[in-house]
Amino acid sequence: MDKIYNPQNIEQTLYEHWEQQGYFKPNNDTRQDSYCIMIPPPNVTGVLHMGHAFQQTIMDILIRYQRMQGKNTLWQTGIDHAGIATQIVVERKIAEEEGKTRHDYGRDAFIDKIWQWKAEFCKIITYQMHRLGASVDWERERFTMDEGLSIAVKEVFVRLYQEDLIYRGKRLVNWNPRLRTAISDLEVEKRESKGLMWYLRYPLADGVCTVDGLDYLVVATTRPETILGDTGVAVNPLDSRYSNLIGQSIILPLIGRRLPIVGDEYADMFKGTGCVKITPAHDFNDYEVGKRHALPMVNILTFDGYIRQEAEVFDTHGEVSSALSGEIPAVFRGLERFEARKAIVAAIEHLGLLIEIKAHDLTIPYCDRGSVVIEPMLTDQWYVRTLPLAKVAVEAVKQGEIQFVPKQYENMYFSWMRDIKDWCISRQLWWGHRIPAWYDADGQVYVGLSITAIRQQYQLAADIPLRQDEDVLDTWFSSGLWTFATLGWPKDTKALRTFHPTSAVVSGFDIIFFWIARMIMLTMHFIKNDNGKPQVPFKTIYITGLIRDEKGQKMSKSKGNVIDPIDVVDGISLADLVQKHTSNMLFPQLANKIRMCIKKQFPNGIKPHGADALRFTLAAISSTGRDINWDMKRLEGYRNFCNKLWNASRFVLMNTEDHICGFDGCNKVFSLADRWILAEFNETVKFFREALDNYRFDLAASILYAFTWNQFCDWYLELSKPVMRSGTAAELLGTRHTLIKVLEALLRLAHPIIPFITETIWQRVKILIGEQGATIMLQPFPTYDIALADVDAITDLEWIKQITVAVRTMRTAMNISPGKPLAVLLRHASPVVVRRVNENLKCILTIARLNSLILLPKNDKGPVSFTQFIDGAELLIPTEGLIDKAAELKRLAKEALRIEGEIGLITAKLNSVGFISRAPDTVVAKERQKLESYQQSREKLLEQQEIISSL
């Protein structure tokens, strides 16, 4: 082994070897249980971020753990076509590079352009997964628009349509005017904003007045441009101010439209004026009120967000209606929606109908794919009737067929599923699965797998022209089929029979509704067992938190705090990091802001840490909370852990290679330390497996770290050195045997978390135990063995550790050199302590660096000493000749004076109003931490002074 651990020298080559040898493939041993994880397919829109690395590390740990238990494992990989996001990126790319739009290309040519772009970015994502050690079966890689998925998508759509679970209707949707497409409720980001509320006067018709004698109603609105689409005014039936007006009419300003006054509880008597204008075609709440009162719907906007030349008028069922005129005043026609707002307010004010304008806190809906204000839009869309599907999906979780981990996320799932709305699945895009529906010249719709199948099914002549629907399906529709379509459905494949239902899915809580719930609904509808019972897509849903930066802020390109996991693995200079995040930016000011953020966060760039250190860090921070703050210091700590394991392994190999290690049956004598480390490792295996079985990757990482660093490296290797130096032949065999046996098993235990370093070391270690296996990843995972439980060895060795720590603590407290041999006495020793000393004296003297360890007679108080209590005895270190009392007290007094000075300076700073008000919170927190540290140091000094003064 190389003297220095360098992950760059081993990781890439090792991964290529694993893949070439086919170690990631299922073993196809039908005698064993199957275990399958479907990767949440990352979007093809870009590179993997730290959140992807986090979830993929968790999945790889699970897969490697189950693979080492002999199970027939499949980790299915793939990539999502990400309809809206991908089309945005490619449209932006051709606009910047060629000055063209997708319409310049035409639909087919533009889609070809996206396929080219997809091929490029798939390579990047694949490379990143290789570097992170993801042991997926690459030969089974899928794409949500590959031929097999396309067949499955069409099959599902057609079947649902035939079962009347898919329909087409005119309803209100969230509309992105820039992209000219509907988006999901879940893709709407609601932002708090400061806005305005306009109070307008609506004249009452027919000489009717309010109880106060007014001939008008006052309505308040935050969107005055929608006045053009008003079809009613609502008041609360219990509101005595207006109840006499229900059934009467108002005259709509600017338009002159006669509108009914309706009684509806939606109008809040205690909010605003109590009168609400109803615009069914431009507000979701108004849409529901309009349906309850059969109000017409007047659409005033184009799909681009401009005022129409003439409004569209529909009845409450979405049919074209002549109940109202669609005329719009010429002055407003063609205005962009926010320009129209200004013009309409000005016109209202000119008519003397504007009463006042007040500041108002708003919640404005934006598309999460860019800063575009969403517009409720009345459009024809395709929908899935979700209620029948949701009932089955809810029951599966209630009955425990599907388990959420942590369990608290069940409530989030139930809350959404029990109030589920029909799912709008059509998108007005070019990139995606085109809806398998065709129309004839009369608008009659035909749904089928292909135009040929439709002509045969409906007996349509070849000369009857059919036009395919222009829309594509929501991305989540195809990804909702992921667990079964990737295994070959609708064919009854061997893979489908073997691996479905899958075992677990790892996902963020933010896509429980986007993806998890929809997979459960669609899978249970289409996949049944031999008895016709619906199959669940997976048995366990492990929900992870979201990775945030060190300050708890969401990682964002605009903040400059996004971390590419490969930069952590390979390292990157500051100059390259800045270039990577700011190249090709359209806005120089934003680029400068990001540049400053990066320089502040990574002043020296990012040094290489290797994939294993990154994986260990991600496992260690996988708490059950919703937010996980990234910490570069912890990453550095786990890089040091890998280095520690490497150096410890080199020590073991240097003392065992070219030596007989007792694996040939020859006589061995095991020391207390040998017995102890074997028993400790056995307990570690038990708790480590329990942690992984319960998805507590943070606990598993902590258990592995504690045993490897503290028990094996720090204690056992030190305890083995006396035997190495002067043990008998049988003792040497016992210790060498234990060193290799524990290290080899420890490597297998750690492999799922840190695969590269463990494989590299294991290839050297396996020779010493006579193992013929080709790779550690196919070796059996360690199991707990009750026969190896050795309580006596653990308690005896822990006592030796206790006496050693006590001596070291007293050396530090009394400023005694670590190399100075000490004579130690034990007073009032119990019989158990006497036995331990007699059986392990040589070991104790060596590990605690003692000249002697003497058991005092029963009535002997011993000389003046430093004293510390340990289990079953008092430990004495005679003071004679160890320290100069006067000199030590003088040194401690000088140190106490320095510490008091530091405490005074920090206290004054924290008591300064100017400092507290101007300094960042992080700086203030650091000062408080420093103060606490100095105060603790002062307490220790006072204790030392008291002890020495008493001598």
N, C-alpha and C positions, 0 to 999 in steps of 0.2 A: 504494500500500500504506500501511496505517496505520503511524504511527511506532512504535507499541508493539505487540508480538505479544500478542494476547489470544485464546486458543483458544476461549473462550466465545462469541466473536463469529462464529466461522466453522464450528464443528464440526457442530452440530445442523442448521443450514440446509443445509450441504453434503451431509450424509448423506441428508436428505429428497430433495434434488435427484437424487443418484445413484440412489436407489430408484425415484423417479418416472420417470426416464429408462430404467430397465430395464438398467442397466449390470451388474447382478449375475447376470443370466440367462446360461445357456449361449448361445454364438453360433451353435450348430447347424451349424457349418461342418464337414461330414463329411470334408473333405479334410485336416483337421487332426486330430492325436491328441486323444483325450478325456482329461480329468483330473478325477477326482471324489474328494471327501472327504465322508464321512458324519460329521456331528457326533455325539459321544457325547451322547445326549439328556439334558440336565439334568433333575433331578427337579422335579416340579411343586410340591414341598413348600415352596419358599421362593425367596429371591432368589439371584442368582449371587454367589459369593464369589471371592476372589482366585485360587483354583485354577482356577475356570472361566475367569476373565479371562486367565490364563496360557495355558491350552490353546487357547482361542479365538484369542488373538493369534497363536500358532504356526500354527494352521490358516489364519488369514486371510493371514498372510505367504506361506504356500505357495500359496494360491489366487490371490492377486494376482500373485505371481511367475509362475505358470503361465499365467494369463490374459494377461499382458503379452507372453508368448511366442506368442500367437495360438491357444493350445489351446482346445478346446471344454470349458470348465470348469463344473463343478457343485459347489457346496457345499450339500449337503442338510442342512436344519435340521429340528429337531423337539424334542419334549419327552416325557419318560417319565412314565407315570402313577404310578410308585413306590408299589406296592400297600400295603405295611405302613406306610411312613412317612406317606403321605397319609391313610390311615384313622385313624392315631393323631392327626394334627393336627386333622382335622375332628371326631373324637369329642371331643377336648379342647376344641375351640372351642364346640361345642353344650353341653358340660357347664358351661363357665364362663359362657356368655352366656344359656343357656336352662334350665340345670339338667336337661337331658335326656340320655338315652343313645340309641344308634342303634336299640335295640329299641323305644324310644318312637316312633320314626319308622316303623320297618319297613324292610325291605330296599330296596324301590323308591324310597321317599321319601328315605331316607338317601343312596342313590346320586345322586339328583337334587341333593341338598345338596352333594355332592362336586363334581358337574359345575359348579355355580354357583361354588364356591370355586376350581376349576381355571381358569375363565374369568378370574377376577380376577388370579390369580398369573401366568398366562401373559402378561398385559399387562405385568406388572412385568419379567419375564424378557426379553420382547421389547424393552422400552424400554432395558434395560441393554445388550443386544447392539447396538442402534442406537448408543448412546452410545460404545461401544467400537470402532465402525467395522466390525463383522462384515459382510462382503459376501456374505451368504447369499442364496439365491434364495427370498424370502419366499413367493412364490406356491406353492411346493412344500412348505411347512411341514407336518409330520406330527405326529401324536400317537399314542402306542403303544396307544390304545384307540379310534382313529377307525375308521370303517367298513371302510376298506381293510385296515388292520392286523388288525382282528377277523376278516375273511374269511381272511387269510393264516394267522393263528394256528389257527383251526379246521381249515383244510386240512392244516397240518403235524401237528397232534395226531391227526387221523383217519388220515392216511397212516402215521404212525409206529405207531399202534395196529394197523393192518391188517398191518404188517410185523413185528409182535411186538417192536417196539422200545419200546413203551410198555405198561406193565402196572400192575395194582393189587395191592398186597400189604400185609400187616400186618408192619411192621418198626419198629425203634426209630428215633426221630427226635429232633432237638433241639426242645424244646417250650417256648414262652413261655406260662406259666400266666396272665399278666395279659391278653395278647392272645388267648389260646386258639387258637394257631396254631403249626404247624410252621415252623421257619426253617432256612435253609441252614447247613451247617457253616461256610461262609465268612462268615456273619453273626454268628458267635459270637466274642465278645471274651474272651480269657482273661486274668484278672487275678490277680496274686500277692496272697496274703492270709495273715494269721496265723490259724491255726485249731487244732483239737484232734483227737487220735486216741484213740478209745475201745478198750480191750482187753477183750474179752468172753469168757466161758467158755461153750462149747457142749458139753453132756454127750454122751458116746459112748453108743450103744445096745447092748443085748444083752450087757452086762457086759464089753465089749471095752475094752482098755487100750492106752495107748501103750507104747513100749519103755521109757519111764521109769516105767511103772506108773501113769500118770495116767488117770483115767476121763473125761477131757474134752479138748477141743482149745481153744486160745486163738486167736481171730481178732481182727484189728485192723480198725477201720473209721472213716472220717471222716463216714459218713452212717448213724448207727444207726437212723434211721427206716425204712430200707429192709429191716431184719430181717424185717418182715412179709411181704416178697416173696421171701425166700431160698428157693432150690430145690436147693441143693447146697453142698458145701464142697470146694475143690480143694487138692491138695497136689502137689508135684513128684514124679514117679515115681522120680527119682534120690535123693530125700531119704530117707536111712536112718531118720530119726526117725519117718516116717509111712508108708513104703511098705507096711508090713504092714496098714495100715488101708484101703488102696484097695479099694473094693467093700463096705466096711462102712457103717454109718449113724451119724448123730448125731440128737439130738432138738433141734429148733429151740426156743429159749427163747421164752416168752410164747404161742407158738402150739401147741407140742407136735407139730409136723409132723415126720415121719420123713424125713430127707434123706440122699442117698447121698454118700459121700466118693469123689471122682473123682481120677484122676491126670492132671495137665495141666501142660505146661511153662510155662503162664501164671503159675503159682505160683512165686515166686522164693524159692529156698532161703535166700538170703542177705539177704532183706529182711523186716523184721518178724518174725513168728513162723513164717513159711513156710506158714501156712494162710490161705486166702482164701475168704471167703463169696461165693457166686455168686448174683446177683440178675438174671437175664436180662432182666427187663422194665424194669429201672431203671439199667442201666449198659452202655455200649457194649462194653467188653471182656468183661463177664460174658455179654452177649448172644452173642458169638462162642464163648465156652467152652460155653455152654448148647447151642448148635447142634451143637458137636462131640460132645457127650455126650447129645444128645436129652433135655435137661432141660426140664421144663414151664416155662412163663412165667406168673408171677403178678403181675398189675397191681394195685397197692394204691391208686393215686391217681386222683382225678377230673381233668378237664381244667383245673380251676381250681387244682390243687395241694393238694387236701384229701384226707384219708384216706377211702376209699370205705366205704360201709356194708357191702359185701361185695366181696371181691376178684374180679377176672376171671381165669380160668385158661384158658390156651391151651397147645396142644402146640407142639413146636418148629417146626411149619409154619404156626403162626398160627391154627389151627382151635380152636374151643371144645373144652375137655377136661374130663373129670370125674376125672382122675387124682389130683387133690388137692382138698381142700376150700378154698373161698374164704372161709371164716369169719374174721372179724377181731374181736378182743376189743372189747366195747362201749365200754370206756373210751377207746379211741383213735378210734373212728368220728367222722368230721366234723371232726377237728382239722386246722388248717392245717399244712403239711408241717414247718415249723420249730418250731411248738408241739408237734407230734407227736414231734419229736426229743427235746425236753425230757421229755415224759411217758414215752417209751419208755426213756430212760436212767434215769429215776427208778425205773421198774418193774424194770428189769434189776438196778439196785443193790439194790432191796428184796429181790430173790430171792437176793442174794449172788453174782451172776454177773458183776459189774463188777470187774475186777482193778485197773485203773488208768486214768488219763487223762493224756496227755502233750500238750505243745504241739507243733504240727505246721505246717510251711509248706505251704500249699495253693495250687493253681491252680484258680480257680473260674470256670466259664463264665457269661458274662453275654450278654444280647442287646445288640447294638450300637445298638439303638433304645430305649435307656432302661436303667436300672439294675435289671433283673430277672434273677435267677439262673435259668439254663436248667435244665430238668428233662428227662432222657432219658425219652421216653414211647412206649409201644407203641400205635401207631395204624394205621389203614388209610389209605394214601396212594397217589398215582399216581407212578410212576417211569419214567425213561428209561433204557434199557440203553445206557450210554455207551461201553462198550469197543469195539464195532464202529465207532462214529463216531470215537472217539479215534485209532484206528489210522491212519485216512486223514488225520486232521488233523495227527498227528505227522509222518507221511511228507512232507506238504507243506512243513513247515518244514525237515526234514532235507534235502530235495531243493533247497532254495533258492527254491521258488515263493513263499514268504513270507519276508521278511527282517525280523528284529528289529533296531532301532536304539535303543540300543546292543546289540550282539550278545550281551552277557553275559546278557540276559534270556531267551535261548533255553533256558538251563539251568533257569531257574525254570519255564518252560513245560513242558519235557520232564519234569521231576521230578514235577509234578502230573499231567500227562496219562498218564504211565506207571503211576501208582498210582491211577488214577481210580476212583471208586465210582459206582454207579448214582445218578442225579440225582433227588432228590425234588422234583417240580414242582408239587405241590398245596399250597394254603394255605387255612386255615380263615378266610377273610376274605369281605367283601362287595364290596370294591372291587377289580376286576380282571377278566380274561377268565374268564368262568364255564366250567367244564370241560364240553365237549360230550359228556356221557355221561348216559344216562337209565336208570332202574331200574323194573322192573315190581313187582308186589306180592310176588313170590317172591324179589326181590333180583337177578334176572337183569339183567346190564348190557348196554346197547346204545350203541355209539359211532357218531356220525354228525354231519354238518354242521348238521342241524336235526331237530326232532322229526318234521316232515313227511317228511324224507328217511329217517329211521329206520323210520317206519311202512311206507314203500314198500319199503325194502331188506329188512326182515324180515317183510314181509307181516303186519303187526299191525293188527287191527281198530281202528277209531276209539274203540270203547268200552273198550278195554283201557287202564287208567290208567297213565301213565308219569310218573315224578318225576325232574326233572333233579338232577344232583349239585349239592350246595350249595357245594362248594369252588370256588376260583378258581385260576388258574395263577400260578406264581412269576413275578414281574415280569421276571426275566432270561430267561424263556422267550420272551416277545414281543420283548424287545430283542435276543435272539439272532438274530432274523430281519431285523434292521434294514437290512442292506446291500441285500437284495433285495426285501423286502416294501415298502420305501419307494419302490421304482422300479416298483411295480405288480404284482409277482408275487402270485397265481399266473397272472395274465394274461401273455402274451408281448408285453410292451409295447416300444415303440421306445426308451424311456428305459432299460429293462433291457438291451436289446441294445447300447445306446450306452455306458452308463456302468459296466456290470458286466463283469468285476471292477473294483472301485474301486481307486484308486491308493494311498491311504495312509489310515491311521487314527492319530489322536493320542490317547494315553490315559495314565493314571497306572498305575504298576506294581501298585497295589493292586487293580485290577480285571482283571488278566490272566486270572484264573480265572473271576471273575463273568461277564465279558462277552466278552473277546477269544477265549478258547478255545472258548466255546459258540457264538459266531458262526462260527468256522472249522468246527466240527463240523456245525452245522445247514446252513450254506451249502453245504458240499461234498457233503452228502447230497442236497440238493434241487436244486441248480443245476448243470447239466452243459452242456458245449459241444456243438457239432454232432456231435462224434465220441463223445459219451457220457462224456468225461473230466470228473471233478468240477472245478468252478471254485472258486478261492479267493475269499474275500470282499474281500480287499485284498492288495496286493503288498508293502507296507511297513507295519510297526508301529513308530511312533515313541513310545517310552516316556519320559515326562517324570518329573522328580522331584516331590516334594510341597512346596508352599510352606509354610514355617514363619515364625514371627515373628523379630524381630531377634536374639533370644536362642536360637533354634533350637527353641523350644517349638511343639508343634502348636497351630494356631489353633483356638480353641474359644470359644463364646459364654460359657461359665461362667468363662473366664479374662479376658474383656473384651479379647482381642487380635485378634478377627476384624475384618478391614478390608473394607468394601464398596468395590469398585473405583470406583463412581460417586462416592463421597465423595472419593476421590483425584482424580478428574477435575474435579468441580465445587467441591470444598472444602466444609467443614462446620464450624460453630462448636463449641466444647467443650460448650456447653449442649445443643445439638441432638444431638451425638454421644452424650452421656450419656443423654438422653431416648430416643434410638433404641434403645439397647442394654438399657435397664432398664425400659421401659414394660411394663405388664401382667405383671410378674413376680410369681409366687405367693409367693416367699420373700424377704422384705425383707433378710435377712442377706446372701443371695447378691447382691441388687441393690446393696447397699452395697459389697461386695467388688469387683464389676465397676466400679462408679463410681470407686473409688479407683484401680483398674488403668488405667482410661481416662485419668484426670487425670494419672497419672504418665507414661503413654506419650505422650499428646497434650495437654500442658498448655495449648497455644494452639489446640487444634482442628487441623484439617487445611486448609491453604490450597490453592486450586485449582492444578492442574498441567496439566490438559488430557489428552485421550486419547492424543495422540501421545507425550507424555513417559512415560505409563504403559506404552504398548506398547513403546517403546524400552527401558525398564527391564526389562520382562518378557523381551524377547528377549535382553538382555545377560546376564541371570542364568540363562538356560536351559542350565546345565551338564549334563554327562552323569551327575552324581551323583544319589543318591536323595533328598537333602534340599537344599532351597534356602532360605536365610534371606533374608527380606524386609529391605530396607534403604531407609529413607526418604531417606537422604543421597544414595544413587545416583539415586533418583527426582528429587531436587532438581537433581542434576548433569545429567540428561537434559532437564529443563525448561530449564536454562541452554543446553543444546545447541540446542534448538529456537529459543530466543531468538537465539543466535549465528547460526544459519542465516537467520533472518528478517532480522536486521540486515545480514548480508553480502549478502543478496539485494537489500535496499533500496539498498545501496551500488552494486551492479552496475547496477540499474535506473536510479538517478540519473545514472550515467555512460554509459548506453547508450540509454535512451529519448530520443526526439527527436534521435537521432544515426544516421548511417549506420554500420552494423555489419559491413559486408563480406559480407553474404549474397547480394549481387547479382552476384557474380563479379568485382568490381573488384579492383585490385591491392592486396595486403596484404603487409606485412613482419612476420614473427613474431619476437619477441624470444626470447632463451634461456629466459626465464621462461615464455613462451607454449608453447614446445616442451616444456619440462619438465612443466608441469601437464597437458598433453595426454597425455604419455607416462605420467605418474604415475597419471592417471585410468584410462588403458587397463589398467595393471597392477592397479589397484584393482578394476576390473570383473572381471578374471580371477579374483582371489582371493575376491571377494565371491560370485560365482556358484558357485565350488567349495565355499564354506562352506555356501550354501543347498542345493546339490545333495547335500551330505553331512549335512544336518540339524544343522549346527553354527551355530545361530542366535546363540550367544554370540560366535563368531568373526566372523560377518557384522556384528553390531552393532559390534564393536571395530574392524573394518576401515573401516566407514562413518564411525564417530566420528573415527578417526585422520585419514582423508583430509580430511573436511569441516572439522574444527576446526584441525588442524595444517597440512596442506598447502595447502588452498584458502583458508581464512579468514585464518590467521595469516601464511602466507608469500606465497601468490600475490597476494592483494589488496594487500599491502604492496609487492610487486615490481612491480605494475601501476601504482602511483601515479606513479613518475617518468615513465613513458610518458604518462600522462594529463596531467601538468603540462607536459612539454616535448618530447614525441615528434613526429616528422614525421607527415604525413597518413597515409602508408602504415603507419607503426608504430601509430598510433592505431586504424586499421582492424583491424590484426592483433590488438591487445590487446582491443578491444571485441568483435571476433568470438570470440576465445577465452573471454572472460568469459562471454558468453551461451551459447556452445556447451557449455562445461563445466558451467555452472550448470544448464542445461536437462537435460543428460544425468545430472547428479548427482541432480536431482529425480526422474527416472525410476528411477534406481538405488535411491533411498531410499524410494520410494513404498510398497512392500509393508510396510515397518516403520512409517513415519510418513505415513499416507495423507492426512490432512487438510491439514497445512501444505504438503505438496508439491503437492497439487492447487491450493491457493489461490495459491501463488507461480507455479506453471506457467501458470496462466491469464493472467498478465501477461507471462511470458517468451515464451510461444508466439507472441505477436504479432510479436515482434522477429525470429523465425526464419521467419515466414510459415507456421506450422503451422495447418492448418484443423481438426484433430481437436477433438472436443468435450470429451474428458476424458483426463487423464493415464493413467488405469487401463487404457485400451485402446491406449495407445502402445506401440511395441516396447520391450522391455527391452534395456538396453545389452548389447552383445556385445564380446568381446575382438577387436581387429583387429591382426594381426601387423604390418601396414604402419605402424601408429602407434608401434611400439616404437622408442625413440630412446635408446640407451644413452649416447651422448655428451652429450645434453642433461641426462640425469639425473645423470651423474657430475660434469659441470661445475657444475650448479646446486647439487648437494649440497656441492661444495667451497665455493661462495659462502656457503651456509648455515653451513658449518663455520667459516669465517673470521668471519662475523657473530656466531655464538654465542661464539666465542673472545674476541672484543672485549667482548661484553656480560658474559661471565663475569669478565673482568679488571676491568671497570668496577666490578662488584659487589664483587669481592674487595678492591679497593683503595679502595672508597668514593668512586669518581669519579662525578659527576653524569651521568645518562643523556643530558642535553642538551648536555654539554660536548663540542665538536668535538675530535677527536683526530687527530694525525698518526701514521700507522702505517708501519712499515718491514717489509719482507720480506727475510730473509737466507737465503742458500744456496737460492734458488728454483730449482726444476727447470724444464726447458723447457716442460713442460705448464702449470706454474703461471704462467710468464711469458706464455704464450698466453692463459690464462684472464683474467689481469689486463688485458692489452692489449685483449681483445675486450669485456670487461665492466666496465671501470673506473668508468664513470658509475653503473652499477647498484650496484656494491660500495660506492662512496662514499655513496650515498644510503641504502641499506638498513642499513649498519653505522654510519651517522652519523660519517663521517670527513671531515677537512679534506683529507687527502692520503693516498695509498698509494704508497710509493716502493720500487722494487726496488733494493736495495743492490748495488753492484758486487761482484764475486766475492771480493775480498780485504778488503772493508770490513767491520769488525766492528760499526760503528755505535756510538752513544752508550750510556750507562748506561740500561738499559730494563727494564721488565717483559717477560718472555719466555714464550712458549707455543709448543709444537710443533704444527704442523698438517701435513696431508698435503703433502709436497713442499716444505716451507719452514719457517723459524722466524719467528714473528710477534713484532715488537718494538714496544712502546709506550714512547717515551722518558719518563723520569721527571721531567725538568727542568720545573719550574713546575706539575706536576700535584698534588703533595701536599707538606705540611709533615711531614717525617719524624718529628720529635720530637712534634708534636701528634698525629699518627696513632698513634704507638706509645703515647702517653698514653691516647688514646681506647680503643684495643684492650685495654690493661691494665685500665682501669676496667670494660669490658664482661666481661673474663675474671674479674674479681673477683665481679661479679654472678652470673655463671653458676656459679662454684664454690660460692657461697652457696646457690643453688637446688639444686645437686647434693647438697650436704651435708644440706639439710633433707629432701629426698626419700629419701636413703639412710637417714637416721635413722628415718624413718617406716617404711620397708620392713624395717628391722632390728628393729622393735618387735613383739614377740610379741602384745601386746594389739591393735595395729592389724590385724595379719594375721589374727588369730582372729575379730575382730568385724566387720571391713569386708567388704562383699559382694565376690565375685570380680571383678565388673566394675569396682569402684572400685580394687581392687589392680592390676588389669590396666592401667587408665588411668595410675596412678602409675608403673608400670614403663615405659610408653610415654613419659611425660614425662621420666623419667630418661634413657632412651635418646636422646631428642631433644636434651636439654641436653648429653649427652656428645658427640654429633656436632657440636654447635655449638662446644664447647670445642676439638675437634680442628681445625676450620676456623680458629678464632681463632689457634691455635698456628701453623698454616701461614702465615697472614697476617703474624703477628709475625716469623716467620723470614724471609719474603720481604722485608719492609720493613727489617728490621735489616740485611740483606745489601746494601742499596742504598748 
